[in-house]
């Protein structure tokens, strides 16, 4: 703003005409959103994509994971029999007799094996005893994690998941089987040896219930599976796709709850993971391994969790559901806003994250 003297001697203020460059900058600043609120098409949950404070993709790789490997000599899973683990309920061997994968009950289970549900109500509060099954799925090589395995080795893990699921799904105390994997201390892995876990429990979690209800509601309104809609759209447009083959697709969800979150799902409608075929396991292993490996390369070996969401085994039919795997790298910590609202904040657009993951795969 300039101040000039008029012919009458009075001081007058004269507005400066902004330069074209300054005008464009201001216009861009006004038009660019500080963030986006995106809604999950299945559950209705909201997430914040904080574009105003977004990080460059390579910045996430500067994180240093806390290493908690105590080595083979002190590993409880290197020789489970010698360290007093429970008797195997499933074990796979190579032709030379060496084991490649084994499943046994958790030595310190979160649920009492084989117990029947019992009412433990307390006044207005509903409660029941923690009946169910808690098992550990351990692979042989102490230093070889899933992202480093061959496709056939990854397929063997899914085969073990399916085997134990089919064995436990009809037990009286079981209405849902949770299959999950923790990698890194920050993600809840207390033992560094590669292992996954299975918990067969009498209740269905609120999050699964949200997905079930959301899938049914969407189908009633649109006469189509919401997960198939998502899968078809992502495959057709490609901007959030990490990797895909003819049977499975891995993509960063439109409403990603965390930076570099990935979903892996079958392209053909399927509510029940336990009905997967041997051929599909190999196709799944290829896509899943590629997705997980890209995350680990892009983010410098981050802690992560993955879990399988499948229809419950409570005797009811869930034709509108569509099983899938969710991979969640640990790229941030919940703070006051997330804890108070339940709305998660991600500092990178899923489209940008997927593009970076694809480039890492190509250049790796």
N, C-alpha and C positions, 0 to 999 in steps of 0.2 A: 504494500500500500504506500503511495506517494502522498506527500502533503505539499500543496501548491498555494501561492498567494494570488487571489483573484484581483480583478481590476478595481474592486472596492477596497482592497486591502485586507479582506477577511481571509482566514485560513480555511481552505477547502481540502477535503480528502478525496483522492482520486484512486479508484480501484485499478489495480494492475490487470492487464489482460494476460492470463496464464499462457505460457508457451504451449505449443501443440504437444510436446513431450510430457510436460507436467500435467496437462489435461488428461492425456491417455493414462498416465500413472494413477491419477486420482480416480478415473473412471474404473480402471481395473481393480483398484483397491476396494471400491464400493461394490463391484459386481462379484468379487471372489468371496464365497462364504467362509466364515471362520471355521465352521464345522458342518457336518451333515448328520442328521438323525436318520438312521435306517432301521426299518422294522423287519424282524424275522418273519418270513412268509408262513412258517409252520406254527410257531408258538405265539407270535404276536409281540414278543419281547423287542425292546428298543436297544440299539447300541449307538454310540457316538463315534463317528470317524472324524478325528480332530485334525482336519486339513490345515487349520491355521497354525498348528504347531507340529506339523508332520515332519518326520525324520526321513532322510535319504535312506534307501534300502540298505546300503553298505554300512550305515551307522549301527545297525542292529548286531552286526557281526563283531563289534568291538567288545561285546560282553564276554567275560571270562567265567566259565562254569567252575563251581567248587568241586574239586576232585576228591572222592572219598574212597578210592580203591585201596583196600588193605592188602591186596596181593593174593596169589593163589594159596600160599601156605596157611593163611588165616581165613580162607573162604569157606563158608558153611555149605555152599552148593557145589564146590569142586568135586567133593566125594560125599554125597548126601548120606550114604549109609554109615560112613565112618564118623560123621559129625552128629549122628543120632536123629536124623530126620525120620518122619513117619514112613511107613512102607509105601512103595510106589503103587499108585492106582492105574498108571499107564507108563509104558517105557518103550522107546523106539531104539533099535540097534542097527548098526551098519553090518555089512557082510562079514567083517573081521571080528565082530562081537562087541566092539566099542559102542557105548550108548551115545545117541545124538540128542535126545530129548527125553525128559521124564517129568511126570506129574505126581505130586504127593501132597497129602494134607498139610496145611500150614501148621508149624509147630506151636505157634501162638495165634490161634484163630480168632477172628472177630465174631464168629458164629459157632454155636455148639453143634457139632456134627451129628446129624441124625435125630436130634431132639424134635419133639412135636411142639407146635406153637401152643403157648399157654397164656391165658389172660392174666395180666398184672395191673389191672386198673387201680388208680389211686384217686378217689373222689371224682372230680370232674375230668381227670386226665386218663386218657387211654394209653395202655402200654401192653407189651407182650415180651416174652423171653426171646433172646436172640438165637433162634433156631436156624439151622441152615448148614451150608458147606462152604469151606474156605480152602482153596487149593492153590498150589504154586506150580507154574509151568516153567521148567528150567531147560535151557539149551546148553550144550556141552562146553563150547569154547568160552573161557572166562573173559577173553578180550574181544570177542567178536559179537558186536551188537547188531540188532536187526538191520540197521541202515548199511551195514557192511556185509551182510549175508548174500548168498546166491538166492535166486528166485525159488529154487526147489527147497532150500532151507526155510525160507519164509512161509512157503506153502505148507510145510510140515507143521509149523506153529498153528496155522489156521486149521489144519487137520486135527491137531490135538484139541483145539478149542471146540471143534464140532463133536469130536468123540466124547469129551467130558460133558458137553451140553446135553447130548442125547442120553447119556447115562443118568444125569441128575434131574432133567426137566420134569419127569413124572413122579418124583418123590413127593410125599405128602406135605413136607414143609417148604416146598419150592413153588413160587409163582413167578419169579424172575431170576435170570442168570446174568450177572454182570461180568464181562470180560474186559480186562484193562491192563495197561502196561505203564509203569513209572520209570523214567530214565533220568538219572541225576538226583542228587540229594535234595535240591530245591523242589523237585517234582514228587518227592515222597519215597524215593528208593533208598532204603536203609542198607541194602546189600548191593554192591556194585555188579556182581555177577549177573549177566543177562537173564531176566526172568519176567514172566507175566503172572497175573493172578486171576482167579475165578472165584466169585462169591455167588452162591445160589441161595436166595433169600425168600422169605414168605411175603414180602411186600413189594409194591411197584413204586419206584421213586417218583416224586412230584415232577421232575423234568421229563421223564419218560411219559408220564400221564399227560403233560402239556403237549408233547409231540403227538401222542395218540389222539387226543381231543382235537388238536389243530388239523391233523390229517383227515379226520372224519368230517369235520366242519367244512374244510375246503372241498372235499369230494361231494358233499351234499349241495354246495353252491355251484360247483363247476363241473361235476360229473367226471372228474379226472384226478389222478393221484398228484398231490402237491409236490412230492419228491421227484416224480417223473417229469413234471412241469419244469422244476428247477434243473434237473439233469439235462433235459432236452434243450432248454434255453442256453445253459452254459456251454454245451457242446456246439450248438449252432453259432453262437457269437464268439466264443473262444477267448475273450479278453481276461477271464478269471481262471481259465483252465491251466493246470500245471502239467498234467500228462493224462493221456487216455488211450485205450485200445478199443477193440470192438465190444467188449463186455463191461468194462469199468471206466469210471472217470474220476479224476482227482482235481479239485478246484478250490480256490479261496472263496468262501461264501460271501454273497453280497452284503450280508449283515454280520461280518466277522466280529466275534467278541474280543479277539486278541490279534495282534499283528502276526501275519503269516499263518493263521489258522487254516487248516485244510480239511475238507471232507472227501472221503472216498466212498463211492456207492455204485451198485450195479446199475447198468443202463436199463435192463429189463426189470419190470416190476417184480419185487420179491419181498414179502413181509418178514420172512423167517430166515435168519442167517444159517440155522442148523440144517437147512435143506440145500446148501451149496454142494455142487458136484465137484469131483476131482479135477475136471478140466477147468471149472470156474476158479478153483483155488489157485491154479497156476496163473491164470489171467489176473486174478486179484493180487497175487504176490508181485507180479511185474509192476502193476500200477502203484501199489502201496509202497513197495521198496523204492521206486523212483521218487515218489513224493517225499517220503521220509528222508531219503538221502539228500534231496535238494535242500530241505530245511536245515539239515545238519551242516551242509557245506556253506549255505548262505549266512547262517547265524553263528558260525564258529562253534559247532558242537553244543547246542543249547540243551538245557533240561527240557523235557517234554512229557506229556501224557497222551496216550491214545486209548480209546475205548470203543467198543462196538455197541451200537444201539439197535436192538432187534425187538420184535414183538414179544410180549410176555408169554410165559408157558402156563398160564393159569386156567387153561381149559376153554377160554373164550376165543372167538375168531376175530382177527384184526386185518381184514382184507385191504384196508386203505393205508396201512402202514408200509414202510419201505426201509429195510435195514440199511445201515451205513456205518462208517467208521469216522470218528472225529479226532483229528490230531491237533493238539494245542501246545505250541511251544511256550515256554515261560519267558516272555519279553517285557513284562511290566508287573507292578505290584498294586493290588487293590488299595485304594486310599478312601478318604471320607465320602466322596461323591458316590463311588461304586458301592461301598458298604451301605450307605444310607438309601440309595435308590434302586440298587440292583442293576443299574444301567452301566455297562462296561464301556470303557474308552479305548479306542485303538488309534495309534498315531501314524498309521500308514493306510492308504486306500488299498483294498484287496486287489484292485486291478493292477496297481503298481507292484504289490507284493508278488502276484502271480507272474507278471512280466519278468521280475528279477529272478524268481525261482526257475523259470524257463531258461533264462540266460545262463544261470549257474550250471544247469544240466547240460546245455549246449557246449559251454566253454570248459566244463569239468572233464 
